[in-house]
């Protein structure tokens, strides 16, 4: 699977993961490495191509990150993107300057060399995402300009005989017209990729690797019910069956009947599944606590304690498994290696852990690839396409202090919200109910009531760093409102949250 590799050398670009995702989507495997890697190290990977990412620096400054100039002499095709273009051109004798005007957003870009290898078949003009202040004002010798914009003459350039290509725009983002075509041209016309990367044999290869590394020893996995740990459990169960023990700590703060659903799926598999019903323990610790941060700290600490208590009852287990995925590794600045590592701290593991090794069979995959593997392993859609759910669970969706009665109420209100919004063809990325700590007067039958206000939240986002509230139709909102107030006692009013992030956050606490 790894015999055809594109190396992505990182200079601090915010879209580096998107570059890797795009090549993989085009069936070419890629990995992200530091931009400081030496040409000798690059050679060891034997890549069919190299992509230099964007970054926040000015290429002409002495302090800015640079790649080993010997990389340009290896004869391996290289594509520089944004800062990657600037550092490549600067390093090869071109000029990079900071003009008065930068370009930000979708900028009309014209192909100016109609025999360009990289821009072949790309529409002109195309709107390409630009996000730069600096630009290449003089090309290095041997390069020709292939695209221009109103404020950036050298929006793309190439030196075909040396296999060096560069674009000032970002082909890796959806906002660029024909960006995928540019990437396709680089991978298939320049690097001559075969495009053989598929996930089809992923399960088989990993199963073999896990069996080989683990032998007859035992493996322990903390199963949260999230996508990553669930797929990890299913894969490990296929590989080593009863040598695997999964501990699912049910803190009682899950959604409606979610703990039972997780148990139903995993207790059927050939593995040791332990569900720890720790709701009482968590509720006791949370009693009277209203501060969101305090709630988070208490839940995090109690989680570790319950896990330790349970695992100590199991006797010696040699390996610990984690559902670490590739973005976790990229974000923690680590390097993805083999399935089995003796040690690394992505999962927040203490340095002095007692395990012989850590098993991370998903650590080379992106989230959407993990979902594909989950489906291939036969996990249900409800698990594989589960929307993000915070570790502290419903505790941070109950404003103020937490009681069992409030938890029951929120679980049922949330279930109604999920059922109704879940029927939409195009679903928001996250949707849920919040139990506010406000009560309001109402009337049910001939009685005055004084009951809770439930808030409904639904957000549209691609990265959860920012979000917009989703304009759910009034018809759906009315249905939710009448169902919650009709089916649940103690709720007098439903409100819909129409705040984006910023200034709000996705969660209420
Ligand atoms: P916020 O509320 O920060 O949420 O805009 C962004 C995303 O992160 C999730 N979230 C959490 N996830 N532990 C988690 O594991 C937490 O404490 C936590 N707080 C928020 C939230 O659900 C959303 O997807």
Boltz pocket constraint, residues with backbone or C-beta under 6 A from the ligand:
constraints:
  - pocket:
      binder: B
      contacts: [[A, 296], [A, 388], [A, 389], [A, 390], [A, 391], [A, 392], [A, 430], [A, 464], [A, 465], [A, 501], [A, 504], [A, 505], [A, 506], [A, 507], [A, 508]]
      max_distance: 6.0
